[in-house]
Amino acid sequence: MNFPDLKEARKRTKEKVNILYDKYLIPYEVKNIGVGKKYSVLTYGCQMNVHDSENISGIMEELGYSREENYENSDIVIINTCAIRENAHNKVIGILGRIKHLKEINNNLIVIFCGCMAQEESITNMIYEKYPWVDIVIGTHNIYEIPLSLKKVLESEKQSISVYSIEGDIIENLPIKRDSKYKAWVNIQYGCDKFCSYCIVPYTRGKQRSRMPEDIIEEVKGLKEKGYREVTLLGQNVTAYGKDLEKGYTMANLLENISKTGIDRIRFVTSHPWDFSDDMIEVIARYDNIMPYIHLPIQSGSDDILKKMNRRYTVEEYKELFYKLKKKIPGVSITTDIIVGFPNETSSDFEKTLAVYDELKFDLAYTFIYSPREGTPASFIKDEISIEEKEERLYKLNQKVNEYAKIANQKYLHKIVPVLIEGFSDKNGKVMGYTDTMKLVNIEADESYIGKIVPVFITDVKTWSMEGVVKVD
């Protein structure tokens, strides 16, 4: 067995990253093991986790399993976890309790626990000590070993723990079962070296390592040939793409080359303000198929808190970048992330965050109460702020988020905007999709429009979405 080690996960060396094209293998003993059986993947967390689950689904289907949406009816349940916030931890612990009940009823049920929580030393130790019925624990670095872990468990009937606290390699050619026929996630890098003081990601995902540009471009070309209309380039810090390649090849170069494939829409997440270059801005502004939507986390409006967070920029530097994006990219939509209640955030610090929000008027913000992550520098800070105070601050901030989100949407009322229609809306008789600026639109249209980019006339706007009709000539 291999258990994670937080001290090892912190290490960063100059060792070369291996790019492996033939690491994924299916042992002969488990080929077609899933024929006639069902699997479910329960996914928690960010877009990277969602895309990991697409790879996991690809692996399971190569083993012969078929997808089952209701995990209670499955022969194998995979829990793909997130470690960023306490809320995600709690959800996973809750689902483990429900799956334990299923395991008691069906002893043949196989349970796999993977993702970022598996990379946490305390969590994997807890699984080993308190959840021996979990068959496989596997980390973020080696999901390609799921077939091998299945083989071990079936042969030994013992729990298998295979989690590596390493800097990581790049594993190419994993199978994939995509959730959409029109939009695709494309990894461009893995890991992170920023070490923000509150963040567990550098420990759970390893060091920053960029995929080779030719592999990314070929993947996008293949998606275009299959009829995909949109790709989202993924990484923990996509704006730093290429820095570790030592080729002088940057995110700006990658965006330009992907734009030249002719794919209809290109997006990317998540950006760190520190690495957002003028070259990137110029490329985004130059190419119409790079969407005018930027997610740019600020996290706090206080320089003191930003310094404690180890964010490596000031509020003024962030604002300078924000206004540059607004000036140079026509109609750009900018969203952000904000953490309230960072240890010992003062009332003055929080008021500065509100003031920055009033000034920048983001299209939307994803807001969170600070969650201490075990082993991160911030987790060792004694915190004097009560949870009641943190909740009050979050409420005040969200009032502003809602106010400015509605104002941002008002600009689209009675305008025609391009929308990629993705599927059926939750509202009866409607379809849904997103504008180029990432606005959700519910549309009066039939299913023949699904998968198409169409002009939509906006008839009504709300805080979180808009209503529209297809504009036909």
C-alpha positions as CSV (number, residue, x, y, z in Angstrom):
1,M,0.0,0.0,0.0
2,N,1.0,3.6,-0.6
3,F,-0.2,6.4,1.7
4,P,0.0,10.1,1.0
5,D,2.6,12.2,2.9
6,L,2.0,15.9,3.2
7,K,5.7,16.7,3.7
8,E,6.5,14.9,0.4
9,A,3.7,16.7,-1.4
10,R,5.3,20.1,-0.5
11,K,8.5,19.3,-2.3
12,R,9.5,21.0,-5.6
13,T,12.6,20.0,-7.5
14,K,14.0,20.6,-10.9
15,E,13.5,17.0,-12.0
16,K,12.2,16.6,-15.5
17,V,8.6,15.9,-15.9
18,N,8.0,12.7,-17.8
19,I,5.4,12.7,-20.6
20,L,4.1,9.2,-20.9
21,Y,2.1,8.0,-23.8
22,D,1.8,4.3,-23.0
23,K,1.4,4.2,-19.2
24,Y,-2.3,3.3,-19.3
25,L,-2.8,-0.5,-19.6
26,I,-5.6,-3.0,-18.9
27,P,-4.3,-6.2,-17.3
28,Y,-5.4,-9.3,-19.1
29,E,-7.2,-10.6,-16.0
30,V,-9.7,-7.7,-15.9
31,K,-10.4,-7.2,-19.6
32,N,-14.1,-7.2,-20.2
33,I,-14.7,-7.6,-16.4
34,G,-17.5,-5.2,-16.5
35,V,-19.5,-6.7,-19.3
36,G,-23.2,-6.8,-18.1
37,K,-22.4,-4.7,-15.1
38,K,-23.0,-1.0,-14.2
39,Y,-20.8,1.8,-12.8
40,S,-21.6,5.2,-11.3
41,V,-19.2,8.2,-10.8
42,L,-20.1,10.7,-8.1
43,T,-18.1,13.9,-8.8
44,Y,-17.4,16.7,-6.4
45,G,-15.4,19.9,-7.0
46,C,-14.0,21.9,-9.8
47,Q,-13.9,21.5,-13.6
48,M,-10.7,19.5,-13.3
49,N,-12.5,16.9,-11.2
50,V,-15.3,16.8,-13.7
51,H,-12.9,16.2,-16.5
52,D,-11.1,13.5,-14.4
53,S,-14.4,11.8,-14.1
54,E,-14.7,11.8,-17.9
55,N,-11.4,9.9,-18.0
56,I,-12.6,7.5,-15.2
57,S,-15.8,6.9,-17.2
58,G,-13.6,6.1,-20.3
59,I,-11.6,3.6,-18.3
60,M,-14.7,1.9,-16.9
61,E,-16.3,1.6,-20.3
62,E,-13.1,0.1,-21.7
63,L,-13.5,-2.5,-19.0
64,G,-17.0,-3.3,-20.3
65,Y,-19.1,-1.5,-17.7
66,S,-22.1,0.7,-18.7
67,R,-22.9,4.0,-17.1
68,E,-25.7,4.1,-14.4
69,E,-26.9,7.5,-13.1
70,N,-28.4,6.0,-9.9
71,Y,-25.5,4.8,-7.9
72,E,-27.8,2.6,-5.8
73,N,-28.3,0.3,-8.9
74,S,-24.5,0.0,-9.7
75,D,-22.0,-2.8,-9.3
76,I,-19.2,-0.3,-8.8
77,V,-19.3,3.2,-7.4
78,I,-16.5,5.7,-7.9
79,I,-16.4,8.8,-5.6
80,N,-14.3,11.5,-7.1
81,T,-13.6,14.0,-4.4
82,C,-12.7,17.7,-3.8
83,A,-10.5,19.0,-1.0
84,I,-10.8,22.8,-1.5
85,R,-13.5,23.5,1.1
86,E,-15.0,21.9,4.2
87,N,-18.4,21.7,2.6
88,A,-17.1,19.3,-0.1
89,H,-15.5,17.2,2.6
90,N,-18.8,17.0,4.5
91,K,-20.8,16.0,1.4
92,V,-18.3,13.1,0.7
93,I,-18.4,11.9,4.3
94,G,-22.2,11.9,4.0
95,I,-22.3,9.9,0.8
96,L,-19.8,7.4,2.3
97,G,-22.4,6.7,5.0
98,R,-25.1,6.0,2.4
99,I,-22.8,3.8,0.4
100,K,-21.8,1.8,3.5
101,H,-25.5,0.8,3.8
102,L,-25.5,-0.4,0.2
103,K,-22.3,-2.4,0.8
104,E,-24.0,-4.1,3.7
105,I,-26.8,-5.2,1.5
106,N,-24.6,-6.1,-1.5
107,N,-21.2,-7.4,-0.5
108,N,-20.2,-7.7,-4.1
109,L,-20.4,-3.9,-4.6
110,I,-17.0,-2.4,-5.3
111,V,-16.3,1.1,-4.0
112,I,-13.5,3.3,-5.3
113,F,-12.5,6.5,-3.4
114,C,-10.3,8.9,-5.5
115,G,-9.6,12.6,-6.2
116,C,-8.1,15.3,-4.1
117,M,-9.4,14.1,-0.7
118,A,-7.5,10.8,-1.3
119,Q,-4.3,12.9,-1.6
120,E,-4.8,14.2,2.0
121,E,-2.8,12.3,4.6
122,S,-5.5,12.5,7.3
123,I,-8.3,11.5,5.0
124,T,-6.6,8.4,3.6
125,N,-5.6,7.4,7.1
126,M,-9.2,7.8,8.2
127,I,-10.5,5.6,5.3
128,Y,-8.0,2.9,6.2
129,E,-8.9,3.0,9.9
130,K,-12.7,3.6,9.8
131,Y,-13.8,2.6,6.3
132,P,-12.2,-0.8,5.6
133,W,-15.1,-1.6,3.3
134,V,-13.9,1.0,0.8
135,D,-12.2,-1.3,-1.7
136,I,-9.8,1.1,-3.5
137,V,-8.3,4.4,-2.6
138,I,-6.4,6.0,-5.5
139,G,-4.9,9.5,-5.9
140,T,-5.0,12.2,-8.5
141,H,-1.6,11.1,-10.1
142,N,-2.6,7.6,-11.0
143,I,-6.2,7.2,-12.0
144,Y,-4.8,5.3,-15.0
145,E,-4.1,2.5,-12.5
146,I,-7.7,1.8,-11.7
147,P,-7.7,-1.4,-13.8
148,L,-4.6,-2.6,-11.9
149,S,-6.1,-1.8,-8.6
150,L,-9.3,-3.7,-9.5
151,K,-7.2,-6.7,-10.4
152,K,-5.4,-6.5,-7.0
153,V,-8.7,-6.2,-5.0
154,L,-10.4,-9.1,-6.9
155,E,-7.4,-11.4,-6.3
156,S,-6.7,-10.5,-2.7
157,E,-10.1,-9.3,-1.5
158,K,-8.3,-6.8,0.6
159,Q,-8.4,-3.0,0.5
160,S,-6.0,-1.4,-1.9
161,I,-4.5,2.1,-1.2
162,S,-2.4,3.6,-3.9
163,V,-1.8,7.3,-3.4
164,Y,1.5,9.0,-4.3
165,S,2.7,12.3,-2.9
166,I,4.9,13.1,-5.9
167,E,5.5,16.1,-8.2
168,G,3.8,14.2,-10.9
169,D,4.1,13.3,-14.6
170,I,1.9,13.8,-17.6
171,I,-0.1,10.8,-18.7
172,E,-1.4,11.0,-22.2
173,N,-3.8,8.8,-24.2
174,L,-6.2,8.1,-21.4
175,P,-9.6,7.0,-22.6
176,I,-12.5,9.5,-22.2
177,K,-16.2,9.4,-22.1
178,R,-17.3,13.0,-22.5
179,D,-20.5,14.3,-20.9
180,S,-21.3,16.5,-23.8
181,K,-21.3,16.2,-27.6
182,Y,-20.8,19.9,-28.2
183,K,-18.6,21.2,-25.4
184,A,-15.3,19.7,-24.2
185,W,-12.8,20.1,-21.4
186,V,-9.2,20.0,-22.5
187,N,-6.4,19.8,-19.9
188,I,-3.5,22.0,-20.8
189,Q,-1.6,21.8,-17.5
190,Y,-1.6,20.0,-14.1
191,G,-0.7,21.0,-10.6
192,C,0.3,24.4,-9.2
193,D,3.4,26.0,-7.7
194,K,1.7,29.2,-6.4
195,F,1.2,27.9,-2.8
196,C,-1.5,30.4,-1.8
197,S,-1.5,30.1,2.0
198,Y,-5.1,28.8,2.2
199,C,-5.0,26.4,-0.7
200,I,-4.5,22.6,-0.6
201,V,-4.2,22.2,-4.4
202,P,-0.4,22.3,-4.7
203,Y,-0.3,19.4,-2.3
204,T,-3.1,17.3,-3.9
205,R,-2.2,18.0,-7.6
206,G,1.6,18.2,-7.6
207,K,3.8,20.7,-9.3
208,Q,2.9,22.8,-12.3
209,R,3.5,20.8,-15.5
210,S,2.3,21.8,-18.9
211,R,1.2,19.4,-21.7
212,M,3.1,19.6,-24.9
213,P,1.4,22.2,-27.2
214,E,1.3,19.7,-30.1
215,D,-0.7,17.2,-28.0
216,I,-3.2,19.9,-27.0
217,I,-3.6,21.2,-30.5
218,E,-4.1,17.7,-31.9
219,E,-6.8,17.0,-29.3
220,V,-8.7,20.2,-30.2
221,K,-8.4,19.4,-33.9
222,G,-9.9,15.9,-33.2
223,L,-12.7,17.5,-31.2
224,K,-13.5,19.9,-34.1
225,E,-13.6,17.0,-36.5
226,K,-16.1,15.2,-34.3
227,G,-18.4,18.2,-34.3
228,Y,-17.6,19.9,-31.0
229,R,-18.3,23.6,-31.0
230,E,-16.5,24.7,-27.9
231,V,-13.4,23.8,-25.8
232,T,-12.5,25.0,-22.4
233,L,-8.8,24.9,-21.6
234,L,-8.2,23.6,-18.1
235,G,-5.5,24.1,-15.5
236,Q,-5.0,25.2,-11.9
237,N,-3.3,28.3,-13.3
238,V,-3.7,28.4,-17.1
239,T,-2.1,31.8,-17.4
240,A,1.2,30.3,-16.4
241,Y,1.0,27.6,-19.1
242,G,4.4,26.9,-20.7
243,K,6.6,28.4,-18.1
244,D,7.9,25.0,-17.1
245,L,8.5,23.9,-20.7
246,E,11.5,26.3,-21.1
247,K,10.6,26.7,-24.8
248,G,9.5,30.3,-24.7
249,Y,6.1,29.0,-25.6
250,T,3.4,30.8,-23.6
251,M,-0.4,30.8,-23.0
252,A,-0.7,33.5,-25.6
253,N,1.0,31.3,-28.2
254,L,-1.2,28.4,-27.3
255,L,-4.4,30.4,-27.5
256,E,-3.4,31.7,-30.9
257,N,-2.6,28.3,-32.3
258,I,-5.8,26.8,-30.9
259,S,-7.8,29.7,-32.4
260,K,-6.3,28.8,-35.8
261,T,-7.8,25.3,-35.6
262,G,-11.1,27.0,-36.4
263,I,-13.0,25.6,-33.5
264,D,-16.0,27.8,-32.9
265,R,-15.4,28.7,-29.3
266,I,-12.5,28.8,-26.9
267,R,-12.6,29.4,-23.2
268,F,-10.0,28.9,-20.4
269,V,-10.1,28.6,-16.6
270,T,-8.7,29.4,-14.1
271,S,-6.5,32.5,-14.4
272,H,-4.1,33.9,-11.8
273,P,-3.7,37.7,-12.1
274,W,0.0,37.4,-11.5
275,D,0.6,35.6,-14.8
276,F,-1.9,37.4,-17.1
277,S,0.3,38.9,-19.8
278,D,-0.3,41.8,-22.3
279,D,0.3,39.2,-25.1
280,M,-2.6,37.1,-23.8
281,I,-4.9,40.1,-23.8
282,E,-3.9,41.0,-27.4
283,V,-4.5,37.5,-28.6
284,I,-7.9,37.3,-26.9
285,A,-8.9,40.6,-28.5
286,R,-7.6,39.6,-31.9
287,Y,-9.4,36.3,-32.4
288,D,-13.2,36.2,-32.5
289,N,-13.4,32.5,-31.5
290,I,-11.7,33.2,-28.2
291,M,-14.6,34.1,-26.0
292,P,-14.7,37.5,-24.3
293,Y,-15.1,36.0,-20.8
294,I,-12.4,36.0,-18.1
295,H,-12.7,34.4,-14.7
296,L,-10.1,36.3,-12.7
297,P,-10.1,35.6,-8.9
298,I,-9.3,38.5,-6.7
299,Q,-10.0,36.7,-3.4
300,S,-9.9,39.9,-1.2
301,G,-10.0,43.7,-1.6
302,S,-7.4,44.2,1.2
303,D,-3.7,44.3,0.5
304,D,-3.0,43.0,4.0
305,I,-5.2,39.9,3.5
306,L,-3.8,39.4,0.0
307,K,-0.3,39.3,1.4
308,K,-1.3,36.8,4.1
309,M,-2.9,34.7,1.4
310,N,0.4,34.8,-0.6
311,R,-1.4,36.0,-3.7
312,R,1.6,38.0,-4.9
313,Y,-0.3,41.0,-6.2
314,T,-1.8,44.2,-4.7
315,V,-5.4,45.5,-5.2
316,E,-4.0,48.3,-7.4
317,E,-2.2,45.8,-9.6
318,Y,-5.4,43.7,-9.9
319,K,-7.4,46.8,-10.8
320,E,-4.9,47.8,-13.4
321,L,-5.2,44.4,-15.1
322,F,-9.0,44.5,-14.8
323,Y,-9.3,47.9,-16.5
324,K,-6.8,46.8,-19.2
325,L,-9.0,43.8,-20.0
326,K,-12.1,46.0,-20.1
327,K,-10.4,48.5,-22.4
328,K,-8.8,46.1,-24.9
329,I,-11.4,43.3,-25.2
330,P,-14.8,44.6,-26.4
331,G,-17.7,43.6,-24.3
332,V,-15.7,41.4,-22.0
333,S,-17.4,39.7,-19.1
334,I,-15.3,39.3,-15.9
335,T,-16.2,37.1,-13.0
336,T,-14.2,36.5,-9.8
337,D,-13.7,34.5,-6.6
338,I,-13.8,36.0,-3.1
339,I,-13.1,34.5,0.3
340,V,-14.5,36.1,3.3
341,G,-13.4,35.5,6.9
342,F,-9.8,34.7,6.2
343,P,-8.1,34.3,9.6
344,N,-8.3,37.6,11.4
345,E,-9.7,39.6,8.5
346,T,-10.8,42.8,10.2
347,S,-13.9,44.8,9.5
348,S,-11.8,47.3,7.7
349,D,-10.3,44.5,5.5
350,F,-13.9,43.4,4.6
351,E,-15.1,46.9,3.9
352,K,-12.2,47.3,1.4
353,T,-13.5,44.1,-0.4
354,L,-17.0,45.7,-0.6
355,A,-15.5,48.9,-1.9
356,V,-13.5,47.1,-4.6
357,Y,-16.7,45.2,-5.6
358,D,-18.6,48.5,-5.8
359,E,-15.9,49.9,-8.1
360,L,-15.3,46.9,-10.4
361,K,-18.9,45.7,-10.6
362,F,-18.1,42.1,-11.6
363,D,-20.6,40.3,-13.8
364,L,-20.6,37.6,-11.1
365,A,-18.6,36.3,-8.1
366,Y,-18.3,32.9,-6.5
367,T,-18.1,33.6,-2.8
368,F,-17.0,31.4,0.1
369,I,-16.4,31.5,3.8
370,Y,-12.7,30.5,4.5
371,S,-12.3,26.9,5.2
372,P,-9.0,25.8,6.9
373,R,-7.3,23.0,4.9
374,E,-5.1,20.8,7.1
375,G,-1.4,21.4,6.6
376,T,-1.6,24.7,4.7
377,P,0.1,27.7,6.2
378,A,-3.2,29.5,6.9
379,S,-4.5,26.6,8.9
380,F,-1.9,27.3,11.6
381,I,-3.2,30.9,12.2
382,K,-5.3,31.3,15.3
383,D,-8.5,32.8,14.1
384,E,-10.5,35.2,16.3
385,I,-13.4,35.8,14.0
386,S,-16.7,34.0,14.9
387,I,-18.6,32.0,12.3
388,E,-21.6,34.3,12.9
389,E,-19.5,37.3,11.8
390,K,-18.2,35.4,8.8
391,E,-21.7,34.5,7.7
392,E,-22.9,38.1,8.1
393,R,-20.0,39.3,5.9
394,L,-20.8,36.7,3.3
395,Y,-24.5,37.8,3.3
396,K,-23.5,41.4,2.8
397,L,-21.1,40.5,0.0
398,N,-23.7,38.4,-1.8
399,Q,-26.2,41.2,-1.7
400,K,-23.7,43.2,-3.9
401,V,-23.0,40.2,-6.1
402,N,-26.7,39.8,-6.8
403,E,-27.2,43.5,-7.4
404,Y,-24.4,43.8,-9.9
405,A,-25.1,40.5,-11.6
406,K,-28.6,41.8,-12.4
407,I,-27.2,45.1,-13.6
408,A,-24.7,43.2,-15.9
409,N,-27.5,41.2,-17.4
410,Q,-29.7,44.3,-18.0
411,K,-27.2,45.3,-20.7
412,Y,-28.4,42.3,-22.8
413,L,-32.1,43.1,-22.6
414,H,-33.6,43.4,-26.1
415,K,-30.2,42.7,-27.7
416,I,-29.3,39.8,-30.0
417,V,-26.5,37.6,-28.7
418,P,-24.9,34.3,-30.0
419,V,-25.8,31.3,-27.9
420,L,-24.5,27.8,-28.0
421,I,-27.6,25.7,-27.3
422,E,-26.5,22.7,-25.2
423,G,-29.7,20.9,-24.1
424,F,-33.0,21.1,-22.5
425,S,-33.7,23.7,-19.8
426,D,-35.1,22.9,-16.4
427,K,-38.1,24.9,-17.6
428,N,-40.7,22.9,-19.5
429,G,-40.6,23.3,-23.2
430,K,-37.4,25.3,-23.3
431,V,-33.8,24.7,-24.3
432,M,-30.7,26.3,-22.7
433,G,-27.3,27.5,-23.6
434,Y,-24.6,30.2,-22.9
435,T,-23.7,33.4,-24.6
436,D,-20.1,34.1,-25.7
437,T,-19.8,36.0,-22.4
438,M,-21.0,33.0,-20.4
439,K,-24.5,34.2,-19.6
440,L,-27.1,31.4,-19.1
441,V,-30.1,31.8,-21.4
442,N,-33.4,29.8,-21.4
443,I,-34.8,29.8,-24.9
444,E,-38.2,29.2,-26.4
445,A,-37.1,26.8,-29.1
446,D,-37.3,23.2,-30.1
447,E,-34.6,20.5,-29.7
448,S,-33.5,20.9,-33.4
449,Y,-31.4,23.8,-32.2
450,I,-29.4,21.8,-29.7
451,G,-25.7,21.8,-30.7
452,K,-25.9,24.9,-32.8
453,I,-24.7,28.5,-32.2
454,V,-27.7,30.7,-33.0
455,P,-28.6,34.4,-32.6
456,V,-31.0,34.8,-29.6
457,F,-33.1,37.9,-28.9
458,I,-33.1,38.5,-25.1
459,T,-36.7,39.1,-23.9
460,D,-36.1,39.2,-20.1
461,V,-33.2,39.2,-17.6
462,K,-32.9,37.9,-14.1
463,T,-30.1,37.8,-11.6
464,W,-28.7,34.4,-12.6
465,S,-30.1,33.9,-16.1
466,M,-31.9,35.4,-19.1
467,E,-34.8,34.5,-21.3
468,G,-34.8,34.7,-25.1
469,V,-36.1,33.5,-28.4
470,V,-34.2,32.4,-31.5
471,K,-33.9,35.2,-34.0
472,V,-34.6,34.0,-37.4
473,D,-34.4,36.0,-40.7
